[in-house]
Amino acid sequence: MNNSHDEQETGKFSDSAEGNEHWQKVKSLFNAASELPGKERGKFLEKACGDDADLRGKVEKLLAIG
C-alpha cells in the first residue's frame, strides 16, 4: 500500500490537524465497513459518508485493496 501515489495523496494532509482528523475518519469507517458483508457495506458507507464522495472513495479504495 506504500506506493508513491498513496504517499502523494496522503502527504497533502499530513501536516494539518484537519488532515489527521480526516484520515482517522477514513480509518474508522474502513474498520467498521470491513466487518460488514458486501451488501451492507454500501448502505453503511452511503449513510456514514453522505455527500462526501472523496471520503467514500478513499474508504472504498482501502476496502478493494484489503
Residue pairs with C-beta under 8 A, 6 or more apart in sequence:
1 65
10 23
12 19
13 19
13 20
13 22
13 23
14 20
22 55
25 55
26 55
26 58
26 59
26 62
29 45
29 48
29 49
29 55
29 59
30 59
30 62
30 63
30 66
32 44
32 48
33 41
33 44
33 45
33 48
33 59
33 63
34 63
34 66
36 44
41 63
45 56
45 59
45 60
46 56
49 55
49 56
49 59
